[in-house]
Amino acid sequence: MVTTARRRTPPDPVPALPAPGRELATARDGRLPSLRTGPTQLDTARPAAYTSIMSVHPASTLLLVSGSVRRGSVNSAALATAASTLPGGWQATMYSGLADLPHFSPDLDTDGGPRPVLDLRAAIRNADALLFSTPEYAGTLPGAFKNLLEWTIGDTVMTGKPVAWLNPSTAPRRAAGTYQALRTVLAYTAARIVEDACLDVPVERGQIGADGVVTDPDVRRRIGGSVRALTASAPNGR
């Protein structure tokens, strides 16, 4: 079992995230380690799309999924901030294989699907809860993110998983249509939406520090509250 040590002291700031779509990194003691330019696999039993940190202490895992492939994404920054607020006994894993997923096709969904799909499903299966954050494109979910969700519908990997989202939109309509669409799609996955953890919290780009996390104390407090509600709802929640 690949785990990380429980967090016992307040975490250091989370470093800036690279362009999503390259690899997955796991938080240790509430911190995301420095991400490399290509996939690195410390545990060869794990899918190549993400890196795990070995430890003898078991921990629950929060999988963070950004719907943006943009470098410096506000959505990814919101999720990195969530990782820095984890309670003890939890680790965060940032999924970054969005750009590598093939277009969904039932014809490809044989023997578990292509390698990036296998990695996605393994990451979800190994998680105790999931937290999403996505931008809005043309009034709805971005195509790449919708494609990721479609790859989870043909499999039962999301069934019963506690899920929530962070909506950092500052647009006039606050991406309302996008998150309603996300709610609709998640219903098809049979995931369990934790309503108390779903948060609309506007984040301005100027509120993101050089380390890639939100600096505003009130925003951090609210994101921390969302994380606590989500992790408490998991079967192994603390």
Backbone as CSV, one residue per row, in Angstrom:
resi,resn,N_x,N_y,N_z,CA_x,CA_y,CA_z,C_x,C_y,C_z
1,MET,0.851,-1.205,0.000,0.000,0.000,0.000,0.875,1.239,0.000
2,VAL,0.626,2.163,-0.891,1.420,3.381,-0.983,0.706,4.494,-0.242
3,THR,1.352,5.035,0.759,0.720,6.045,1.597,1.724,7.123,1.931
4,THR,1.266,8.124,2.645,2.167,9.151,3.150,1.897,9.354,4.627
5,ALA,2.841,9.987,5.299,2.676,10.211,6.731,1.561,11.191,7.006
6,ARG,0.904,10.984,8.143,-0.125,11.923,8.549,0.507,13.276,8.843
7,ARG,-0.226,14.341,8.551,0.273,15.672,8.841,0.131,15.977,10.317
8,ARG,1.213,16.423,10.960,1.175,16.741,12.376,1.421,18.211,12.660
9,THR,2.012,18.919,11.708,2.279,20.339,11.882,1.726,21.097,10.701
10,PRO,1.450,22.422,10.856,0.924,23.194,9.731,1.847,23.085,8.542
11,PRO,1.305,22.937,7.320,2.138,22.718,6.140,2.838,23.986,5.689
12,ASP,3.937,23.793,4.963,4.566,24.900,4.271,3.735,25.258,3.060
13,PRO,3.951,26.414,2.448,3.185,26.780,1.251,3.370,25.764,0.136
14,VAL,2.323,25.599,-0.663,2.372,24.679,-1.788,3.075,25.344,-2.954
15,PRO,4.059,24.700,-3.605,4.755,25.323,-4.725,3.854,25.464,-5.931
16,ALA,4.237,26.339,-6.830,3.450,26.595,-8.032,3.312,25.321,-8.843
17,LEU,2.127,25.134,-9.412,1.868,23.948,-10.213,2.358,24.163,-11.636
18,PRO,2.825,23.093,-12.297,3.195,23.207,-13.693,1.956,23.132,-14.554
19,ALA,2.161,23.189,-15.857,1.026,23.067,-16.770,0.357,21.729,-16.544
20,PRO,-0.972,21.723,-16.280,-1.665,20.448,-16.121,-1.533,19.618,-17.384
21,GLY,-1.690,18.302,-17.254,-1.654,17.435,-18.400,-0.362,16.653,-18.495
22,ARG,0.586,16.875,-17.553,1.859,16.186,-17.657,1.999,15.057,-16.656
23,GLU,1.608,15.247,-15.416,1.782,14.187,-14.440,0.919,14.439,-13.215
24,LEU,0.949,13.496,-12.314,0.176,13.585,-11.079,1.151,13.593,-9.926
25,ALA,0.921,14.433,-8.924,1.826,14.481,-7.778,1.033,14.274,-6.509
26,THR,1.688,13.741,-5.492,1.036,13.446,-4.229,1.573,14.349,-3.136
27,ALA,0.678,14.874,-2.323,1.092,15.754,-1.234,1.599,14.934,-0.066
28,ARG,2.641,15.410,0.541,3.163,14.785,1.753,3.132,15.820,2.866
29,ASP,2.546,15.426,3.999,2.403,16.353,5.113,1.707,17.634,4.673
30,GLY,0.735,17.523,3.753,-0.013,18.689,3.320,0.670,19.505,2.257
31,ARG,1.857,19.070,1.746,2.571,19.846,0.745,2.638,19.069,-0.551
32,LEU,2.437,19.754,-1.675,2.694,19.135,-2.959,4.184,19.250,-3.235
33,PRO,4.875,18.146,-3.553,6.297,18.234,-3.832,6.540,18.928,-5.153
34,SER,7.771,19.299,-5.413,8.106,19.919,-6.686,7.790,18.949,-7.804
35,LEU,7.045,19.422,-8.800,6.654,18.563,-9.902,7.721,18.603,-10.979
36,ARG,7.954,17.482,-11.628,8.970,17.381,-12.650,8.363,17.596,-14.028
37,THR,9.213,17.661,-15.037,8.719,17.956,-16.380,8.118,16.743,-17.056
38,GLY,8.287,15.587,-16.510,7.712,14.386,-17.088,7.322,13.433,-15.994
39,PRO,6.574,12.374,-16.323,6.129,11.441,-15.298,7.300,10.791,-14.578
40,THR,7.194,10.695,-13.262,8.179,9.999,-12.450,7.435,9.002,-11.596
41,GLN,7.897,7.784,-11.546,7.188,6.730,-10.836,8.075,6.149,-9.758
42,LEU,7.739,6.454,-8.496,8.515,5.940,-7.385,8.074,4.536,-7.006
43,ASP,6.843,4.226,-7.282,6.296,2.908,-6.977,5.880,2.281,-8.292
44,THR,6.615,1.308,-8.770,6.353,0.746,-10.095,5.054,-0.029,-10.160
45,ALA,4.439,-0.296,-9.015,3.138,-0.975,-9.031,2.013,-0.013,-9.332
46,ARG,2.305,1.308,-9.293,1.289,2.322,-9.530,1.296,2.765,-10.982
47,PRO,0.163,3.282,-11.498,0.132,3.783,-12.868,1.153,4.889,-13.072
48,ALA,1.660,4.984,-14.308,2.732,5.939,-14.609,2.274,7.381,-14.590
49,ALA,0.985,7.635,-14.532,0.491,9.011,-14.614,0.664,9.769,-13.323
50,TYR,1.078,9.122,-12.266,1.244,9.884,-11.042,2.378,9.349,-10.184
51,THR,2.848,10.204,-9.316,3.954,9.887,-8.424,3.421,9.708,-7.015
52,SER,3.884,8.693,-6.321,3.483,8.470,-4.939,4.700,8.557,-4.037
53,ILE,4.485,8.941,-2.797,5.555,9.039,-1.823,5.361,7.942,-0.796
54,MET,6.404,7.161,-0.577,6.295,5.994,0.282,6.407,6.373,1.760
55,SER,5.626,5.720,2.583,5.706,5.904,4.024,5.068,4.697,4.688
56,VAL,5.393,4.487,5.949,4.829,3.344,6.655,3.493,3.694,7.291
57,HIS,3.115,4.961,7.279,1.892,5.377,7.953,0.743,5.492,6.955
58,PRO,-0.368,4.805,7.194,-1.494,4.893,6.273,-2.151,6.263,6.336
59,ALA,-2.707,6.692,5.217,-3.419,7.965,5.168,-4.549,7.842,4.170
60,SER,-5.560,8.660,4.344,-6.630,8.752,3.366,-6.196,9.715,2.269
61,THR,-6.736,9.530,1.061,-6.301,10.303,-0.096,-7.440,11.140,-0.667
62,LEU,-7.160,12.424,-0.854,-8.073,13.335,-1.535,-7.525,13.573,-2.936
63,LEU,-8.284,13.176,-3.947,-7.877,13.373,-5.336,-8.392,14.725,-5.820
64,LEU,-7.488,15.565,-6.304,-7.813,16.900,-6.800,-7.805,16.873,-8.322
65,VAL,-8.896,17.322,-8.928,-9.030,17.262,-10.387,-9.393,18.637,-10.921
66,SER,-8.469,19.237,-11.667,-8.713,20.531,-12.294,-9.247,20.327,-13.701
67,GLY,-10.251,21.113,-14.068,-10.808,21.050,-15.410,-10.085,21.945,-16.390
68,SER,-8.964,22.517,-15.973,-8.212,23.430,-16.829,-6.878,22.823,-17.221
69,VAL,-6.466,23.038,-18.463,-5.135,22.635,-18.912,-4.231,23.853,-19.046
70,ARG,-4.675,24.974,-18.542,-3.921,26.224,-18.655,-2.848,26.327,-17.574
71,ARG,-1.651,26.770,-17.964,-0.599,27.021,-16.997,-1.013,28.203,-16.121
72,GLY,-0.831,28.065,-14.808,-1.208,29.138,-13.906,-2.702,29.267,-13.703
73,SER,-3.445,28.196,-13.918,-4.900,28.203,-13.790,-5.347,28.583,-12.385
74,VAL,-6.362,29.444,-12.288,-6.950,29.789,-11.000,-7.584,28.548,-10.371
75,ASN,-8.172,27.699,-11.194,-8.788,26.477,-10.670,-7.750,25.567,-10.034
76,SER,-6.620,25.407,-10.700,-5.554,24.577,-10.137,-4.990,25.202,-8.866
77,ALA,-4.921,26.532,-8.829,-4.450,27.215,-7.618,-5.413,26.997,-6.456
78,ALA,-6.712,27.017,-6.734,-7.700,26.766,-5.682,-7.530,25.358,-5.113
79,LEU,-7.269,24.395,-6.000,-7.078,23.025,-5.538,-5.765,22.867,-4.766
80,ALA,-4.716,23.549,-5.217,-3.453,23.509,-4.475,-3.635,24.106,-3.084
81,THR,-4.453,25.133,-2.992,-4.755,25.721,-1.691,-5.504,24.719,-0.819
82,ALA,-6.429,23.995,-1.427,-7.145,22.953,-0.679,-6.170,21.928,-0.111
83,ALA,-5.159,21.563,-0.908,-4.174,20.587,-0.441,-3.440,21.082,0.794
84,SER,-3.238,22.394,0.889,-2.493,22.952,2.023,-3.332,23.050,3.291
85,THR,-4.632,22.751,3.192,-5.515,22.850,4.360,-5.984,21.494,4.860
86,LEU,-5.400,20.419,4.351,-5.850,19.073,4.723,-5.725,18.816,6.222
87,PRO,-6.691,18.103,6.788,-6.568,17.697,8.198,-5.546,16.580,8.332
88,GLY,-5.149,16.299,9.544,-4.217,15.214,9.799,-4.761,13.884,9.311
89,GLY,-3.862,13.019,8.855,-4.270,11.708,8.372,-4.679,11.692,6.924
90,TRP,-4.524,12.816,6.213,-4.896,12.898,4.798,-3.708,13.333,3.959
91,GLN,-3.698,12.856,2.720,-2.753,13.301,1.714,-3.553,13.746,0.490
92,ALA,-3.005,14.664,-0.298,-3.670,15.131,-1.513,-2.902,14.675,-2.732
93,THR,-3.636,14.264,-3.757,-3.038,13.851,-5.016,-3.642,14.694,-6.131
94,MET,-2.786,15.392,-6.881,-3.246,16.261,-7.962,-3.204,15.501,-9.283
95,TYR,-4.365,15.251,-9.869,-4.412,14.577,-11.167,-4.049,15.570,-12.262
96,SER,-3.116,15.167,-13.123,-2.652,16.063,-14.178,-2.569,15.375,-15.529
97,GLY,-3.403,14.376,-15.736,-3.384,13.667,-17.006,-4.485,14.079,-17.959
98,LEU,-5.114,15.230,-17.690,-6.283,15.640,-18.473,-5.980,15.711,-19.966
99,ALA,-4.853,16.317,-20.328,-4.534,16.516,-21.744,-4.137,15.225,-22.449
100,ASP,-3.856,14.176,-21.696,-3.410,12.916,-22.298,-4.548,11.954,-22.602
101,LEU,-5.738,12.242,-22.108,-6.863,11.324,-22.320,-7.325,11.358,-23.769
102,PRO,-7.564,10.202,-24.376,-8.117,10.189,-25.735,-9.587,10.606,-25.709
103,HIS,-10.103,11.021,-26.842,-11.530,11.314,-26.923,-12.316,10.058,-26.563
104,PHE,-13.370,10.254,-25.778,-14.142,9.099,-25.336,-14.773,8.378,-26.527
105,SER,-14.624,7.071,-26.505,-15.275,6.222,-27.507,-15.512,4.862,-26.879
106,PRO,-16.742,4.357,-26.924,-16.990,3.012,-26.393,-16.125,1.953,-27.068
107,ASP,-15.725,2.215,-28.318,-14.895,1.243,-29.024,-13.506,1.114,-28.409
108,LEU,-13.071,2.162,-27.715,-11.763,2.115,-27.057,-11.843,1.555,-25.640
109,ASP,-13.055,1.467,-25.114,-13.236,1.070,-23.716,-13.293,-0.444,-23.597
110,THR,-12.212,-1.084,-23.983,-12.085,-2.535,-23.873,-10.842,-2.834,-23.050
111,ASP,-10.885,-3.895,-22.287,-9.772,-4.268,-21.411,-9.368,-3.118,-20.493
112,GLY,-10.367,-2.364,-20.047,-10.104,-1.257,-19.133,-9.833,0.063,-19.815
113,GLY,-9.615,0.055,-21.121,-9.380,1.295,-21.850,-7.898,1.546,-22.088
114,PRO,-7.566,2.618,-22.821,-6.172,2.986,-23.066,-5.434,3.302,-21.766
115,ARG,-4.101,3.330,-21.820,-3.284,3.544,-20.625,-3.671,4.794,-19.839
116,PRO,-3.886,5.960,-20.490,-4.275,7.132,-19.689,-5.603,6.941,-18.970
117,VAL,-6.504,6.191,-19.564,-7.796,5.921,-18.925,-7.619,4.983,-17.738
118,LEU,-6.777,3.960,-17.905,-6.477,3.065,-16.791,-5.889,3.845,-15.610
119,ASP,-4.997,4.796,-15.930,-4.377,5.595,-14.880,-5.404,6.470,-14.167
120,LEU,-6.299,7.083,-14.949,-7.358,7.909,-14.364,-8.226,7.084,-13.425
121,ARG,-8.676,5.954,-13.901,-9.564,5.127,-13.091,-8.859,4.599,-11.850
122,ALA,-7.574,4.275,-11.978,-6.817,3.819,-10.804,-6.686,4.931,-9.774
123,ALA,-6.448,6.157,-10.249,-6.337,7.286,-9.325,-7.633,7.501,-8.569
124,ILE,-8.763,7.394,-9.261,-10.067,7.548,-8.614,-10.323,6.394,-7.643
125,ARG,-10.001,5.206,-8.091,-10.240,4.029,-7.247,-9.427,4.105,-5.949
126,ASN,-8.229,4.638,-6.027,-7.358,4.717,-4.854,-7.666,5.903,-3.953
127,ALA,-8.562,6.770,-4.381,-8.901,7.965,-3.602,-10.064,7.678,-2.655
128,ASP,-10.064,8.374,-1.529,-11.175,8.271,-0.579,-12.226,9.343,-0.824
129,ALA,-11.838,10.416,-1.532,-12.758,11.501,-1.879,-12.145,12.276,-3.046
130,LEU,-12.997,13.011,-3.781,-12.533,13.794,-4.924,-13.015,15.224,-4.799
131,LEU,-12.147,16.152,-5.202,-12.483,17.571,-5.216,-12.178,18.121,-6.604
132,PHE,-13.187,18.727,-7.233,-13.063,19.252,-8.584,-13.031,20.782,-8.574
133,SER,-12.442,21.336,-9.610,-12.564,22.764,-9.884,-12.366,22.958,-11.379
134,THR,-13.294,23.651,-12.013,-13.228,23.788,-13.466,-13.595,25.195,-13.908
135,PRO,-12.960,25.679,-14.971,-13.401,26.947,-15.556,-14.650,26.730,-16.384
136,GLU,-15.206,27.799,-16.861,-16.363,27.743,-17.756,-15.925,28.137,-19.152
137,TYR,-16.269,27.327,-20.145,-16.020,27.658,-21.540,-17.348,27.635,-22.281
138,ALA,-17.683,28.770,-22.911,-18.908,28.878,-23.709,-20.136,28.466,-22.909
139,GLY,-20.149,28.837,-21.637,-21.328,28.624,-20.810,-21.483,27.247,-20.225
140,THR,-20.465,26.387,-20.378,-20.602,25.033,-19.840,-19.230,24.457,-19.539
141,LEU,-19.174,23.141,-19.306,-17.921,22.479,-18.984,-16.963,22.506,-20.170
142,PRO,-15.665,22.708,-19.929,-14.688,22.582,-21.009,-14.719,21.169,-21.589
143,GLY,-14.469,21.061,-22.883,-14.550,19.763,-23.545,-13.609,18.727,-22.959
144,ALA,-12.387,19.127,-22.623,-11.413,18.162,-22.088,-11.878,17.600,-20.753
145,PHE,-12.460,18.454,-19.915,-12.934,18.003,-18.605,-14.175,17.127,-18.749
146,LYS,-15.081,17.516,-19.632,-16.269,16.674,-19.888,-15.837,15.302,-20.394
147,ASN,-14.795,15.290,-21.221,-14.271,14.031,-21.735,-13.760,13.150,-20.586
148,LEU,-13.066,13.749,-19.626,-12.599,12.990,-18.463,-13.776,12.357,-17.735
149,LEU,-14.815,13.133,-17.516,-15.975,12.608,-16.801,-16.647,11.483,-17.577
150,GLU,-16.672,11.609,-18.894,-17.292,10.559,-19.708,-16.556,9.227,-19.560
151,TRP,-15.241,9.287,-19.378,-14.483,8.053,-19.199,-14.789,7.389,-17.860
152,THR,-15.409,8.093,-16.933,-15.748,7.486,-15.643,-17.154,6.882,-15.639
153,ILE,-17.972,7.222,-16.627,-19.363,6.771,-16.619,-19.473,5.305,-17.021
154,GLY,-18.636,4.861,-17.951,-18.704,3.475,-18.389,-18.109,2.495,-17.393
155,ASP,-17.641,2.974,-16.279,-17.028,2.163,-15.239,-17.692,2.552,-13.919
156,THR,-17.665,1.675,-12.943,-18.314,1.974,-11.662,-17.348,2.623,-10.674
157,VAL,-16.239,3.135,-11.167,-15.173,3.612,-10.290,-15.604,4.786,-9.407
158,MET,-16.593,5.564,-9.848,-17.044,6.724,-9.076,-18.207,6.403,-8.152
159,THR,-18.759,5.230,-8.258,-19.949,4.895,-7.498,-19.733,5.063,-5.989
160,GLY,-20.539,5.932,-5.388,-20.485,6.144,-3.950,-19.334,6.997,-3.457
161,LYS,-18.464,7.456,-4.346,-17.324,8.271,-3.911,-17.809,9.642,-3.447
162,PRO,-17.357,10.118,-2.281,-17.697,11.484,-1.873,-16.982,12.486,-2.785
163,VAL,-17.731,13.411,-3.353,-17.159,14.400,-4.259,-17.715,15.783,-3.917
164,ALA,-16.946,16.794,-4.293,-17.385,18.177,-4.130,-16.615,19.021,-5.130
165,TRP,-16.897,20.337,-5.138,-16.181,21.215,-6.056,-15.919,22.573,-5.426
166,LEU,-14.891,23.229,-5.956,-14.588,24.617,-5.643,-14.820,25.429,-6.906
167,ASN,-15.655,26.444,-6.816,-15.952,27.309,-7.956,-15.354,28.689,-7.693
168,PRO,-14.168,28.986,-8.273,-13.513,30.264,-8.010,-13.866,31.357,-9.019
169,SER,-14.885,31.126,-9.841,-15.207,32.064,-10.915,-15.554,33.457,-10.384
170,THR,-15.049,34.461,-11.088,-15.398,35.855,-10.780,-16.237,36.470,-11.891
171,ALA,-16.687,35.663,-12.849,-17.513,36.147,-13.953,-18.877,36.587,-13.416
172,PRO,-19.579,37.451,-14.149,-20.875,37.961,-13.664,-21.863,36.856,-13.285
173,ARG,-21.909,35.782,-14.063,-22.850,34.695,-13.767,-22.215,33.605,-12.905
174,ARG,-20.949,33.817,-12.529,-20.271,32.927,-11.584,-20.268,31.465,-12.046
175,ALA,-20.219,31.247,-13.370,-20.120,29.892,-13.924,-21.247,28.985,-13.438
176,ALA,-22.403,29.575,-13.214,-23.521,28.795,-12.669,-23.911,27.638,-13.585
177,GLY,-23.950,27.885,-14.895,-24.324,26.828,-15.829,-23.321,25.688,-15.843
178,THR,-22.054,26.037,-15.681,-20.998,25.021,-15.689,-21.128,24.070,-14.510
179,TYR,-21.345,24.616,-13.345,-21.416,23.747,-12.162,-22.746,23.008,-12.078
180,GLN,-23.782,23.547,-12.704,-25.019,22.770,-12.822,-24.799,21.594,-13.764
181,ALA,-24.040,21.830,-14.839,-23.713,20.733,-15.760,-22.854,19.682,-15.063
182,LEU,-21.915,20.140,-14.231,-21.087,19.195,-13.481,-21.955,18.347,-12.560
183,ARG,-22.905,18.968,-11.890,-23.816,18.223,-11.017,-24.580,17.167,-11.811
184,THR,-25.038,17.538,-12.992,-25.797,16.604,-13.825,-24.949,15.407,-14.237
185,VAL,-23.722,15.671,-14.680,-22.857,14.580,-15.125,-22.465,13.688,-13.954
186,LEU,-22.162,14.287,-12.811,-21.783,13.483,-11.651,-22.912,12.547,-11.215
187,ALA,-24.156,12.963,-11.457,-25.278,12.086,-11.129,-25.217,10.795,-11.954
188,TYR,-24.745,10.903,-13.194,-24.622,9.720,-14.045,-23.477,8.817,-13.598
189,THR,-22.505,9.370,-12.901,-21.395,8.552,-12.413,-21.740,7.828,-11.118
190,ALA,-22.848,8.195,-10.496,-23.280,7.635,-9.206,-22.363,8.045,-8.063
191,ALA,-21.617,9.139,-8.256,-20.829,9.682,-7.156,-21.762,10.293,-6.113
192,ARG,-21.271,10.450,-4.898,-22.061,11.041,-3.813,-21.612,12.485,-3.598
193,ILE,-22.425,13.432,-4.029,-22.084,14.846,-3.896,-22.264,15.278,-2.441
194,VAL,-21.206,15.829,-1.862,-21.257,16.326,-0.483,-21.601,17.806,-0.560
195,GLU,-22.863,18.117,-0.357,-23.353,19.479,-0.578,-22.643,20.506,0.304
196,ASP,-22.371,20.160,1.551,-21.740,21.112,2.463,-20.316,21.465,2.052
197,ALA,-19.735,20.644,1.192,-18.352,20.880,0.761,-18.268,21.596,-0.579
198,CYS,-19.389,21.745,-1.278,-19.398,22.438,-2.571,-19.393,23.942,-2.312
199,LEU,-18.402,24.631,-2.857,-18.153,26.013,-2.464,-17.991,26.939,-3.661
200,ASP,-18.754,28.040,-3.664,-18.529,29.153,-4.578,-17.682,30.177,-3.834
201,VAL,-16.461,30.386,-4.287,-15.551,31.294,-3.599,-14.727,32.035,-4.652
202,PRO,-15.127,33.256,-5.020,-14.413,33.987,-6.072,-12.937,34.172,-5.719
203,VAL,-12.078,33.874,-6.679,-10.637,34.039,-6.497,-10.100,34.902,-7.629
204,GLU,-9.557,36.056,-7.277,-8.915,36.923,-8.259,-7.493,36.419,-8.515
205,ARG,-7.025,36.604,-9.733,-5.671,36.167,-10.056,-4.635,36.841,-9.157
206,GLY,-4.903,38.072,-8.763,-3.986,38.784,-7.895,-3.923,38.238,-6.483
207,GLN,-4.851,37.341,-6.124,-4.844,36.726,-4.794,-3.995,35.459,-4.741
208,ILE,-3.376,35.106,-5.863,-2.557,33.904,-5.928,-1.089,34.302,-5.801
209,GLY,-0.411,33.702,-4.847,0.978,34.035,-4.610,1.916,33.378,-5.600
210,ALA,3.181,33.724,-5.486,4.199,33.164,-6.374,4.341,31.658,-6.197
211,ASP,3.909,31.146,-5.040,3.979,29.708,-4.782,2.792,28.946,-5.355
212,GLY,1.870,29.660,-6.002,0.757,28.991,-6.664,-0.448,28.717,-5.799
213,VAL,-0.494,29.268,-4.592,-1.657,29.089,-3.731,-2.257,30.447,-3.383
214,VAL,-3.509,30.421,-2.967,-4.225,31.644,-2.609,-3.670,32.206,-1.306
215,THR,-3.473,33.513,-1.292,-2.907,34.170,-0.105,-3.969,34.816,0.779
216,ASP,-5.145,35.110,0.236,-6.170,35.809,0.991,-6.642,34.941,2.168
217,PRO,-6.559,35.421,3.395,-6.897,34.597,4.572,-8.345,34.121,4.578
218,ASP,-9.283,34.985,4.161,-10.688,34.587,4.187,-10.965,33.505,3.163
219,VAL,-10.387,33.640,1.972,-10.571,32.614,0.949,-9.963,31.294,1.415
220,ARG,-8.788,31.345,1.998,-8.150,30.130,2.509,-8.997,29.474,3.598
221,ARG,-9.576,30.304,4.461,-10.431,29.778,5.525,-11.640,29.061,4.942
222,ARG,-12.251,29.665,3.936,-13.440,29.057,3.337,-13.096,27.768,2.588
223,ILE,-11.982,27.774,1.881,-11.554,26.550,1.198,-11.250,25.459,2.225
224,GLY,-10.610,25.835,3.325,-10.339,24.867,4.378,-11.610,24.257,4.946
225,GLY,-12.653,25.068,5.069,-13.934,24.557,5.547,-14.532,23.546,4.584
226,SER,-14.397,23.816,3.289,-14.883,22.874,2.271,-14.146,21.547,2.375
227,VAL,-12.824,21.627,2.517,-12.008,20.417,2.615,-12.384,19.609,3.847
228,ARG,-12.592,20.275,4.966,-12.957,19.555,6.193,-14.307,18.868,6.051
229,ALA,-15.258,19.539,5.403,-16.572,18.918,5.214,-16.479,17.693,4.311
230,LEU,-15.649,17.788,3.281,-15.518,16.667,2.345,-14.797,15.495,2.994
231,THR,-13.677,15.758,3.642,-12.925,14.664,4.227,-13.684,14.004,5.385
232,ALA,-14.462,14.793,6.113,-15.249,14.226,7.213,-16.339,13.299,6.711
233,SER,-16.755,13.487,5.448,-17.829,12.672,4.889,-17.338,11.334,4.336
234,ALA,-16.017,11.201,4.182,-15.463,9.960,3.632,-15.559,8.832,4.650
235,PRO,-15.629,7.591,4.194,-15.740,6.461,5.134,-14.626,6.439,6.165
236,ASN,-13.410,6.877,5.760,-12.286,6.926,6.693,-12.007,8.334,7.143
237,GLY,-13.025,9.212,7.050,-12.843,10.602,7.392,-12.457,10.812,8.833
238,ARG,-11.728,11.933,9.050,-11.284,12.253,10.413,-11.747,13.640,10.765
